[in-house]
Amino acid sequence: MMLPSTAHDALLTLASSGEHGESARHESLSPYLTGGGALVALFLLLWITTRFNRDR
């Protein structure tokens, strides 16, 4: 299914309008801190899930 041309043009404009170019990164976000936080959140969800499914 093809996107309508106006939506396609809008997406191309948004994709190409970055101020800092293609390789710009937000300096305040540490990839290790973000990944570690996501890993902790997933382990917490896994622990909660296993506590509720004791009978299986």
C-alpha distances in whole Angstrom, upper triangle without the diagonal:
4,7,9,12,15,13,12,16,17,16,17,21,21,20,23,25,27,31,32,30,28,30,32,32,34,38,39,36,38,35,38,39,35,35,38,37,34,36,39,36,35,38,39,36,37,41,40,38,41,44,42,42,45,46,43
4,6,9,11,10,9,12,14,13,14,17,18,18,20,23,25,28,30,27,25,28,30,31,33,36,37,35,37,35,38,39,35,35,38,38,35,37,39,37,36,40,41,38,39,43,42,40,43,46,44,44,48,48,46
4,6,8,6,6,10,11,10,12,14,15,15,18,20,22,26,27,25,24,27,28,29,30,34,35,33,35,33,36,37,33,34,37,36,33,36,38,36,35,39,39,37,38,42,41,40,43,45,44,44,47,48,46
4,6,5,6,9,10,11,12,14,16,17,19,20,23,26,28,27,25,29,29,31,32,36,37,35,37,36,39,39,36,36,40,39,36,39,41,39,38,42,42,40,42,45,44,43,46,48,46,47,50,51,49
4,5,5,6,8,10,10,12,14,15,16,18,21,24,27,25,24,27,28,30,31,35,36,35,37,36,39,40,36,37,41,40,37,40,42,40,40,43,44,42,44,47,46,45,48,50,49,49,53,54,52
4,5,5,6,9,10,11,12,14,15,16,20,23,25,24,23,27,27,29,30,33,35,34,36,35,39,39,35,36,40,38,36,39,42,39,39,43,43,41,43,46,45,44,48,50,48,49,53,54,52
4,5,5,6,9,10,11,12,14,15,18,21,24,22,21,25,25,26,27,31,32,31,33,32,35,35,32,33,36,35,33,36,38,35,35,39,39,37,39,43,42,41,44,46,45,45,49,50,48
4,5,5,6,9,10,11,12,14,17,20,22,20,19,23,23,25,26,30,32,30,32,31,34,35,32,32,36,35,33,35,38,36,35,39,40,38,40,43,42,41,44,47,46,46,50,51,49
4,5,5,6,9,10,11,12,15,18,21,19,19,22,23,25,26,30,31,30,33,32,35,36,33,34,37,36,34,37,40,38,37,41,42,40,42,45,45,44,47,49,48,49,52,54,52
4,5,5,6,9,10,11,14,17,19,18,18,21,21,23,24,27,29,28,30,30,33,33,30,31,35,34,32,35,37,35,35,39,39,38,40,43,42,42,45,47,46,47,50,52,50
4,5,5,6,9,10,12,16,18,16,15,18,19,20,21,25,27,25,28,27,30,30,27,28,32,31,29,32,34,32,32,36,37,35,37,40,39,39,42,44,43,44,47,49,47
4,5,5,6,9,11,15,16,14,14,17,18,20,22,25,27,26,28,27,31,31,28,29,33,32,30,33,36,34,34,38,39,37,39,42,42,41,44,47,46,47,50,52,50
4,5,5,6,9,12,15,13,14,17,17,19,21,24,26,26,28,28,31,32,29,30,34,33,31,34,37,35,35,39,40,38,40,44,43,43,46,48,47,48,52,53,51
4,6,5,8,11,13,12,12,15,15,17,18,21,23,22,25,24,28,28,25,27,30,29,28,31,33,31,32,36,36,35,37,40,40,40,43,45,44,45,48,50,48
4,6,7,11,12,10,9,13,13,15,17,20,22,21,23,22,26,27,24,25,29,28,26,29,32,30,31,34,35,34,36,39,39,39,42,44,43,44,47,49,47
4,6,9,10,8,8,12,13,15,17,20,23,22,25,24,28,28,26,27,31,30,29,32,35,33,34,37,38,37,39,42,42,42,45,47,47,48,51,53,51
4,6,9,8,10,13,12,15,16,19,21,21,24,24,28,28,26,28,31,30,29,32,35,33,34,38,38,38,40,43,42,43,46,47,47,48,52,54,52
4,6,6,7,10,8,11,12,15,18,18,21,21,24,25,23,25,28,27,27,30,32,31,32,35,36,35,38,40,40,41,44,45,46,47,50,52,50
4,6,9,11,9,11,12,15,17,18,21,21,25,25,24,26,29,28,28,31,33,33,34,37,38,37,40,42,42,43,46,47,48,49,52,54,53
4,7,7,5,9,10,12,15,16,18,19,23,23,22,24,27,27,27,30,32,31,33,35,36,37,39,41,42,42,45,46,47,48,51,54,52
4,6,6,10,12,14,18,18,20,19,23,24,23,24,27,28,27,30,32,32,33,35,37,37,38,41,42,42,44,47,47,48,51,53,51
4,6,9,12,15,18,17,18,18,21,23,21,22,25,26,25,27,30,30,30,33,35,34,36,39,39,39,42,44,45,45,48,50,48
4,6,10,12,15,14,15,15,18,20,18,19,23,23,23,25,28,28,28,31,33,33,34,37,38,38,40,43,43,44,47,49,47
4,7,9,12,12,14,14,17,18,17,19,22,22,22,25,27,27,28,31,32,32,34,36,37,38,40,42,43,44,46,49,47
4,6,9,8,10,10,14,15,13,15,18,19,19,21,23,23,25,27,28,29,31,33,34,35,37,39,40,41,43,46,45
4,6,6,9,10,14,13,12,15,17,17,18,21,22,22,24,26,27,28,30,32,32,34,36,37,38,40,42,45,44
4,6,7,10,13,12,13,15,17,17,19,21,22,23,25,27,28,29,31,32,33,35,37,38,40,41,43,46,45
4,6,10,12,10,11,14,15,15,17,19,20,20,23,25,25,26,29,30,31,32,35,36,37,39,41,44,43
4,6,9,8,7,10,12,12,13,16,17,17,19,21,22,23,25,27,28,29,31,33,34,36,38,41,40
4,5,5,6,9,10,11,12,14,15,16,18,20,21,23,24,26,27,29,30,32,33,35,37,40,39
4,6,5,6,8,10,10,12,14,15,16,18,20,21,22,24,26,27,28,30,32,33,35,38,36
4,5,5,6,8,10,10,12,14,15,16,18,20,21,22,24,25,27,28,30,31,33,36,35
4,6,5,6,9,10,10,12,14,15,16,18,20,21,22,24,26,27,29,30,32,35,34
4,5,5,6,9,10,11,12,14,15,17,18,20,21,23,24,26,27,29,31,34,33
4,5,5,6,9,10,11,12,14,15,16,18,20,21,22,24,26,27,29,32,30
4,5,5,6,9,10,11,12,14,15,16,18,20,21,23,25,26,27,31,29
4,5,5,6,9,10,10,12,14,15,17,18,20,21,23,25,26,30,29
4,5,5,6,9,10,11,12,14,15,16,18,20,21,23,25,28,27
4,5,5,6,9,10,10,12,14,15,16,18,20,21,23,26,25
4,5,5,6,9,10,10,12,14,15,17,19,20,21,25,24
4,5,5,6,9,10,11,12,14,15,17,19,21,24,23
4,5,5,6,9,10,10,12,14,16,17,19,22,20
4,5,5,6,9,10,10,12,14,15,17,20,19
4,5,5,6,9,10,11,13,14,16,19,19
4,5,5,6,9,10,11,12,15,18,17
4,5,5,6,9,10,11,13,16,15
4,5,5,6,9,10,11,15,14
4,6,5,6,9,11,14,14
4,5,5,6,9,12,11
4,5,5,6,10,9
4,6,6,9,11
4,6,8,10
4,6,6
4,6
4
